[in-house]
């Protein structure tokens, strides 16, 4: 949990939630895979067949129904 608190923007509450909710972090090959599991995806800008990845944004399924 201490290592998660080192990440900017992650405090003890967020780190605790990740520890309780996420599977064992060693199952992810990289931080990019963990971010994808969380639903964070890089913004893509593609022109002429060249793909450029930009800043990370949250991606949520718009069709999914969430309890209110």
N, C-alpha and C positions, 0 to 999 in steps of 0.2 A: 504494500500500500504506500510505503514511503516513496518508492520509485515513481508511482503514478502522480504523487503530489508535486514532483519536481517539474512536471509538464506545465507550461504556462496556461493558466485558466482552469486548472484542475485542482480543486481543494479536497479536504478530507471527506466531504459529503459525496462529491462526484466520484472520488476514488472508491469509496465504500459501495456506491451503487454499481460501479463497474465490476468490482470484486464479487458482488452478490449475483449480478445478472449475467455477466459474460462467462463463457466457458473458460477453461484453463488457457491463459494467454500464450502458453508454449505451443498450443495447437495451431497458431497462426504463423505462417512462414515469415511475414514481415508486418511492419506497421501499416502498410498500404492495405494488406488483406484485412487487418483488424478494422481499419477505417471503413472499408467497404462493407464489412459485417454490420457496423454501426449504422450504415446508410449514408455515409459521407462520400461524395463522389467529386472528382475534379471537374471543373468547368472545361468544356472542349471547344476549341476554335479550329475549324478545319477549312483549308482552302487549297485547291489544286492537289488534292490527295495527301497533303501534309497535315498531320494531326498534332495540335499543340494543346497540352494540358495546362490549365490555369489554376486559379485559386480553388480551394475546397469549398463546397457548398453542401447543404443537407438535401437529400432526395427522399421524398415521402411519396408513397403510392397514393395518388389522388383518388383512385376508385375504391380504396379500402374503406370500410366503415369502422369508425372508432367509437367506443362507448362514450357517452357524454354524461 
